């Protein structure tokens, strides 16, 4: 029999130790509502466990101890949540997700609300997958729960017998695929009570993540053939779109994800992201065509400012917004250490005084100036975010080796928030920007003295988008995080409908359906 363990503690730091101790698999958790830091398995942990030679199994459990934790509706919700969590870590098709029944319920109770729960789980998994679920279902619980759910009702493929031998039928149930038992002391620093020993009688839905051994810059290269290809968080058309890959974008294959879906790694605007695409829209990359001489490469383009150094461009004026600030003795970020850089950024925020400065105040006409504030912040912080940018004819002239003069509405034009989304994606990497795909990375960059921005393009043509700056946390003002420490709402500074120096804003505004995409996260470090 294979020997393993189950635990609600992260195992990536001790993966090699577990393998050397003779453990062959680790059972870890998916959960939607846990407040236990580290309970959920992360993509990184799953990959590191597999690289240590360990197999993985997963169990979905929020609480699963009270009647209110069950029922058909709750099962459908948990099934959907489990599918999303499994896709996030690269759990492959034909592996299993166990669902916990962590109480010694009687037979009438199991028939009343546990069996309907598992019926709901199956519906939820299928709905999330957009059809038949690629994942098998397992049940964790007493011998009675395993028998009724798996053997009698056929609502599960696998049975995991819980450690509590005193639960109903647990001493006599012999149909288990995995059996849990009490630990014998500490194991690799998990403590004497931080894990349970497990043994398997054969295959039980264990897996290693799709593409776990394919590191950055490895993997078969493929090119996007669609005009725009959705990169999704799950291998289904119902999966949330992470970003859209343009025609010709090169991706690295990590592995098949069921049907025609594949898991891939892509570099987008200087940032790496992993997700799923439909393989019918990929082909071997063609040789790159030679660029026309009149089209400059992004790295060869000079930054441009419209009349920098003008003292009339100042905080207490509503004019000269196309120009960078020109006030004497403006604070600048010149430090090299992370704490000093973060401190100087705080000084910039205080000096800009977005809540009181006339430059950023909303007009009676409804005009707002989030773009001006973001450009000013970056200007003082030492990062280039254009308030004005070259026009098309000027870019052609630069491509011919010319140096066009800076003429307002001639060779340069003002940049609105919608323009900044496109600029950061196309030109940003040449000026030190890179795209990230979660708010935790945004906040981490800001806390280290870098710059993070969230920018969103409006769906409706002619309507303004929005941009906010992610700023370093302070002792009193913090980003909002989930129990695992992942940032939900970064600490932001913005002008706009409401001007805020430091705030979590209280919502993920970039997910508003009025915006074209929710992937406009960029950092400058």
C-alpha positions in Angstrom: 0.0 0.0 0.0 1.1 3.6 -0.7 1.8 5.7 2.3 0.8 9.4 2.5 -0.6 12.0 4.7 -3.4 14.6 4.9 -2.8 18.1 6.3 -4.2 21.6 6.4 -0.7 23.1 6.5 1.4 24.1 3.5 3.8 21.4 2.5 6.0 23.1 -0.2 8.7 23.9 2.3 9.0 20.3 3.4 8.2 18.5 0.2 11.7 16.9 -0.1 11.6 15.9 3.5 8.2 14.1 3.1 9.5 12.2 0.1 12.7 11.2 2.0 10.4 10.0 4.9 8.8 7.5 2.6 5.5 9.4 1.9 4.2 8.9 -1.6 1.3 11.3 -1.6 -0.1 14.4 0.1 -3.8 15.2 0.5 -4.5 18.9 0.6 -7.5 21.2 0.7 -9.6 23.3 -1.6 -12.0 25.8 0.2 -14.0 28.8 -0.6 -14.6 30.2 3.0 -11.7 29.0 5.2 -10.1 31.5 7.6 -7.2 29.2 8.2 -4.1 30.6 6.6 -2.4 28.0 4.4 -5.3 25.6 4.3 -5.8 26.0 0.6 -3.3 24.3 -1.7 -1.7 26.9 -4.1 -0.4 26.3 -7.6 3.2 26.8 -6.4 2.8 24.2 -3.7 1.2 21.7 -6.0 4.1 22.1 -8.5 6.8 21.8 -5.8 5.2 18.7 -4.3 5.2 17.0 -7.7 8.8 18.0 -8.4 9.7 16.3 -5.2 8.2 13.1 -6.6 5.0 13.2 -4.6 1.5 12.7 -5.8 -1.4 14.9 -4.7 -5.1 14.4 -3.9 -7.5 17.2 -2.9 -10.5 17.4 -0.7 -13.0 20.3 -0.7 -14.1 21.4 2.8 -15.3 24.6 4.2 -16.8 23.3 7.4 -18.8 20.1 6.6 -19.8 19.4 10.2 -23.3 20.7 10.5 -26.6 19.9 8.7 -26.5 23.5 7.4 -23.3 22.8 5.5 -25.1 20.3 3.3 -28.1 20.1 1.0 -28.5 20.3 -2.7 -27.9 24.1 -3.1 -24.8 24.1 -1.0 -23.5 21.0 -2.9 -23.9 22.8 -6.2 -22.1 25.9 -4.9 -19.3 23.8 -3.5 -19.0 21.8 -6.7 -18.5 25.0 -8.7 -16.0 26.3 -6.2 -14.1 23.0 -6.2 -13.9 23.0 -10.0 -12.4 26.5 -10.1 -9.9 25.7 -7.4 -8.8 22.5 -9.1 -8.3 24.3 -12.4 -6.2 26.9 -10.7 -3.6 24.4 -9.5 -3.6 22.5 -12.8 -5.4 19.5 -11.6 -5.6 17.2 -14.6 -8.7 15.4 -16.0 -9.6 12.1 -14.5 -8.2 13.0 -11.1 -10.6 13.3 -8.1 -11.9 15.9 -5.8 -13.1 14.5 -2.4 -15.9 16.3 -0.5 -15.9 16.0 3.2 -18.6 14.7 5.5 -16.7 15.5 8.7 -19.3 14.4 11.3 -20.9 11.1 12.5 -24.3 11.6 10.9 -27.0 8.9 11.2 -28.4 7.1 8.2 -31.6 9.3 8.2 -29.5 12.4 8.3 -27.3 11.2 5.4 -30.3 10.4 3.3 -31.9 13.7 4.2 -29.1 16.2 3.4 -25.8 14.5 2.6 -27.0 12.6 -0.5 -28.7 15.7 -1.9 -25.5 17.5 -1.2 -23.5 15.1 -3.4 -26.2 15.3 -6.1 -25.6 19.1 -6.0 -21.9 18.6 -6.1 -22.2 16.7 -9.4 -24.4 19.4 -10.9 -22.1 22.1 -9.8 -19.0 20.4 -11.3 -20.8 19.8 -14.5 -22.1 23.4 -14.7 -18.7 24.9 -14.0 -17.2 22.6 -16.7 -19.8 23.6 -19.2 -20.8 20.0 -19.6 -19.5 16.7 -18.2 -17.0 17.3 -15.4 -13.5 16.0 -16.1 -13.1 15.3 -12.3 -14.1 12.3 -10.4 -15.9 12.7 -7.0 -14.7 11.2 -3.8 -16.4 11.1 -0.4 -14.6 11.6 3.0 -16.3 10.5 6.1 -17.5 7.6 8.2 -17.9 4.1 7.0 -21.6 4.7 6.9 -21.2 7.9 4.8 -18.8 6.1 2.4 -21.2 3.2 2.0 -24.3 5.2 1.4 -22.7 7.9 -0.9 -20.4 5.7 -2.9 -21.6 2.1 -2.7 -25.3 2.6 -2.6 -26.2 5.9 -4.2 -23.2 5.8 -6.7 -22.7 9.6 -6.1 -18.9 9.2 -5.7 -16.2 7.1 -7.3 -13.8 7.0 -4.4 -14.1 6.6 -0.6 -11.8 8.0 2.0 -12.4 6.6 5.4 -12.0 9.2 8.2 -9.7 8.7 11.2 -12.5 8.5 13.7 -12.9 4.7 14.3 -15.8 5.3 16.6 -18.0 6.7 13.9 -20.8 4.6 12.4 -19.6 1.5 10.5 -16.0 2.9 10.4 -14.5 -0.2 12.1 -16.2 -2.6 9.7 -16.2 -0.7 6.4 -13.7 -2.4 4.0 -14.5 -0.7 0.7 -12.2 2.3 1.2 -9.7 3.6 -1.3 -7.9 5.7 1.2 -7.8 5.2 5.0 -6.8 7.9 7.5 -5.2 7.1 10.9 -3.7 9.0 13.8 -0.1 10.3 13.3 2.8 9.0 15.2 4.6 12.1 16.3 6.1 15.0 14.3 6.7 14.6 10.6 9.0 17.1 8.9 8.1 19.9 11.2 4.3 19.6 10.7 4.0 18.8 14.4 2.4 15.9 16.2 -1.2 17.2 15.5 -0.7 19.0 12.2 -1.2 15.9 10.0 -2.8 12.5 9.7 -1.3 9.4 8.3 -3.0 7.9 5.2 -2.7 4.7 3.2 -4.2 3.9 -0.2 -5.3 0.5 -1.5 -4.8 1.4 -5.1 -5.4 4.3 -7.4 -7.7 6.9 -5.7 -7.7 9.9 -8.0 -4.3 11.1 -7.1 -2.4 13.4 -9.6 0.5 15.6 -10.4 -0.4 19.1 -11.9 -0.4 19.7 -15.7 3.0 20.8 -16.8 4.5 20.8 -13.3 8.0 20.0 -14.7 7.9 22.6 -17.4 9.8 25.7 -16.1 9.9 29.1 -17.6 11.3 29.3 -21.2 10.7 25.5 -21.6 7.8 23.8 -23.3 6.8 23.5 -27.0 6.1 26.8 -28.6 2.8 27.5 -30.3 1.4 30.7 -31.9 -2.1 32.1 -31.6 -4.0 31.9 -34.9 -7.2 33.7 -33.7 -7.5 37.5 -33.9 -7.9 37.4 -30.1 -7.8 34.2 -28.0 -9.2 34.1 -24.5 -6.7 32.9 -21.9 -9.0 31.4 -19.2 -8.7 30.3 -15.6 -10.4 27.0 -16.4 -10.5 24.7 -19.5 -14.0 25.7 -20.5 -15.8 28.5 -22.3 -17.4 29.2 -19.0 -14.0 29.9 -17.4 -13.1 33.4 -16.3 -11.0 35.3 -18.9 -7.6 36.3 -17.5 -6.5 38.2 -20.6 -6.9 38.1 -24.4 -3.9 36.9 -26.5 -3.5 38.7 -29.8 -2.9 36.9 -33.1 0.7 35.8 -33.4 1.3 35.7 -29.6 3.6 32.8 -28.7 2.7 30.5 -25.8 4.5 27.5 -24.2 2.5 24.3 -23.9 2.3 22.8 -20.4 0.0 19.9 -21.3 -3.4 18.7 -22.3 -6.3 19.7 -20.1 -9.2 17.6 -21.5 -10.7 17.6 -24.9 -9.1 20.2 -27.1 -8.1 22.4 -24.2 -4.4 22.9 -23.2 -2.7 24.6 -20.3 -0.2 27.2 -21.4 2.3 29.8 -20.2 2.4 33.1 -21.9 4.5 36.3 -21.5 2.2 39.3 -21.9 3.5 42.8 -21.6 6.6 41.6 -19.8 4.7 39.5 -17.3 4.2 35.7 -17.2 0.8 34.1 -16.8 -0.5 30.5 -16.9 -4.0 29.6 -18.0 -6.0 27.5 -20.5 -6.8 28.0 -24.2 -8.6 26.0 -26.8 -5.9 24.2 -28.8 -7.7 24.6 -32.1 -6.5 28.2 -32.1 -2.8 27.3 -31.9 -0.3 26.4 -34.5 3.5 26.1 -35.0 4.9 29.6 -35.0 5.8 31.1 -38.4 9.0 32.9 -39.0 8.7 36.5 -37.8 8.3 38.9 -40.7 10.9 41.7 -41.1 9.6 45.0 -39.7 9.3 47.9 -42.1 12.1 50.4 -41.5 9.6 53.2 -40.9 8.1 51.3 -37.9 10.2 51.8 -34.8 10.6 49.0 -32.3 9.2 49.8 -28.9 12.6 49.8 -27.3 13.9 52.5 -29.7 11.2 55.0 -28.8 12.2 58.0 -26.7 9.9 59.2 -23.9 8.3 62.5 -24.4 7.0 65.2 -22.1 5.2 68.4 -23.3 7.1 71.4 -22.1 8.6 70.0 -18.8 9.7 72.4 -16.1 7.0 74.9 -16.6 6.3 76.5 -13.1 2.8 77.3 -14.2 2.0 73.5 -14.1 1.3 73.2 -10.5 -1.1 71.6 -8.0 -3.2 74.6 -7.2 -4.0 75.3 -10.9 -6.6 73.8 -13.2 -4.6 74.7 -16.3 -1.5 73.2 -17.9 -2.6 69.6 -17.2 -0.9 68.3 -20.3 2.5 69.3 -18.9 4.3 67.5 -16.1 4.4 69.3 -12.8 7.0 72.1 -12.7 6.9 73.4 -9.2 10.2 74.0 -7.4 11.4 71.6 -4.7 9.0 68.8 -5.7 9.7 65.5 -3.9 11.4 62.9 -5.9 12.1 59.2 -5.4 15.9 58.7 -5.5 16.4 56.0 -2.8 17.7 52.5 -3.6 16.6 50.5 -0.7 13.0 49.2 -0.5 12.1 50.8 2.8 13.5 54.2 1.8 11.8 54.1 -1.6 8.4 53.2 0.0 8.9 56.1 2.5 9.7 58.6 -0.4 6.5 57.4 -2.2 4.5 58.2 0.9 6.0 61.7 0.8 5.0 62.0 -2.9 1.4 61.1 -2.0 1.2 63.6 0.8 2.7 66.3 -1.4 0.4 65.7 -4.3 -2.5 66.1 -1.9 -5.0 64.7 -4.3 -8.0 65.3 -2.1 -7.4 69.1 -2.1 -5.4 70.0 -5.1 -7.3 72.0 -7.8 -5.3 70.1 -10.5 -7.2 66.9 -9.8 -10.6 68.2 -8.8 -13.6 67.0 -10.7 -15.1 69.6 -13.0 -18.7 70.8 -12.9 -18.9 69.3 -16.4 -18.1 65.9 -15.0 -14.5 65.7 -16.3 -12.2 63.8 -14.0 -8.4 63.5 -14.0 -7.3 60.1 -12.9 -4.9 60.0 -15.8 -3.2 63.3 -14.8 -2.8 62.2 -11.2 -1.3 58.8 -12.2 1.1 60.4 -14.6 2.2 63.0 -11.9 2.7 60.3 -9.3 4.9 58.2 -11.7 6.8 61.3 -12.8 7.8 62.1 -9.3 8.4 58.4 -8.5 10.9 58.1 -11.4 8.8 55.9 -13.8 7.6 57.0 -17.2 3.9 56.9 -17.7 3.0 59.3 -20.5 0.8 62.3 -20.0 1.4 63.0 -23.7 2.7 60.5 -26.4 3.8 60.6 -29.9 1.2 60.7 -32.7 1.2 58.2 -35.5 3.0 60.4 -38.0 5.6 61.2 -35.4 6.2 57.5 -34.8 6.8 57.0 -38.5 9.2 59.9 -38.5 11.1 58.4 -35.5 11.2 55.1 -37.4 13.0 56.9 -40.2 15.6 58.1 -37.8 14.2 61.6 -37.5 13.8 63.6 -34.2 10.4 65.3 -34.4 9.8 68.5 -32.4 7.3 68.3 -29.6 4.2 70.0 -30.9 0.9 69.8 -29.0 -1.8 68.0 -31.2 0.9 67.9 -33.9 3.6 65.4 -32.9 2.2 64.6 -29.5 -1.3 64.1 -28.0 -2.8 63.8 -24.5 -3.2 60.4 -23.1 -6.5 59.4 -21.5 -7.0 56.4 -19.2 -8.2 54.2 -22.2 -5.0 55.2 -24.1 -2.8 54.2 -21.1 -4.2 50.7 -21.1 -3.1 50.2 -24.7 0.2 52.0 -24.1 1.2 49.9 -21.1 0.4 46.7 -23.0 2.3 47.7 -26.2 5.1 50.0 -25.1 5.2 49.6 -21.3 7.9 46.8 -21.2 10.3 49.1 -23.0 10.0 51.6 -20.2 10.3 49.2 -17.3 6.7 48.2 -16.9 5.5 44.6 -16.8 2.0 43.1 -16.5 1.0 41.0 -13.5 -2.2 39.1 -13.1 -3.2 39.3 -9.5 -3.6 42.1 -6.9 -1.2 40.4 -4.5 1.7 41.0 -6.9 0.6 44.6 -7.4 0.7 45.3 -3.6 4.0 43.5 -3.2 5.6 45.7 -5.8 4.3 48.9 -4.1 5.4 47.8 -0.7 8.9 47.1 -2.0 9.1 50.7 -3.2 7.9 50.1 -6.8 4.8 51.3 -8.6 1.6 49.5 -9.3 -1.2 50.7 -11.5 -4.7 49.4 -12.2 -6.0 50.6 -15.5 -9.3 49.7 -17.3 -10.5 50.5 -20.8 -14.2 51.3 -21.2 -16.4 49.2 -23.5 -18.4 52.1 -24.7 -16.4 54.2 -27.2 -15.8 57.7 -26.2 -16.4 57.1 -22.5 -13.5 57.5 -20.1 -11.7 54.5 -18.5 -10.0 54.7 -15.2 -6.6 54.3 -13.6 -5.6 54.1 -10.0 -2.1 53.9 -8.4 -1.3 51.1 -5.9 0.7 52.6 -3.1 2.8 51.2 -0.2 0.9 50.1 2.9 1.4 51.9 6.2 0.9 50.8 9.8 -2.6 52.3 9.8 -3.6 51.8 6.2 -3.5 48.3 4.8 -4.7 46.4 1.8 -7.6 44.0 2.4 -6.5 40.3 2.4 -8.2 36.9 2.5 -7.2 34.4 5.2 -4.4 33.1 3.1 -2.8 36.5 2.9 -3.8 37.1 -0.8 -4.7 40.7 -1.5 -8.4 41.3 -2.4 -8.3 45.1 -2.6 -4.9 46.8 -2.8 -4.3 50.1 -1.1 -4.8 52.7 -3.8 -4.5 56.4 -4.5 -6.6 58.0 -7.2 -8.3 61.0 -8.7 -11.7 60.5 -10.3 -15.3 60.6 -9.2 -13.9 60.5 -5.7 -10.3 61.6 -4.9 -8.6 59.4 -2.4 -5.0 59.6 -1.1 -5.0 56.1 0.4 -7.9 53.7 0.3 -8.9 50.2 -0.6 -11.9 51.8 -2.3 -14.1 49.0 -0.9 -14.6 47.1 -4.2 -12.8 45.6 -7.1 -13.9 48.5 -9.4 -11.9 47.0 -12.4 -14.4 44.1 -12.5 -17.3 46.4 -13.3 -18.9 45.2 -16.6 -18.6 48.7 -18.1 -14.9 48.0 -18.6 -13.6 45.9 -21.5 -11.2 43.8 -19.4 -10.2 43.2 -15.8 -6.5 42.4 -16.6 -4.9 45.9 -16.5 -2.5 45.3 -13.7 1.1 46.7 -14.3 4.1 47.2 -12.1 7.3 49.2 -12.4 10.1 48.1 -10.0 
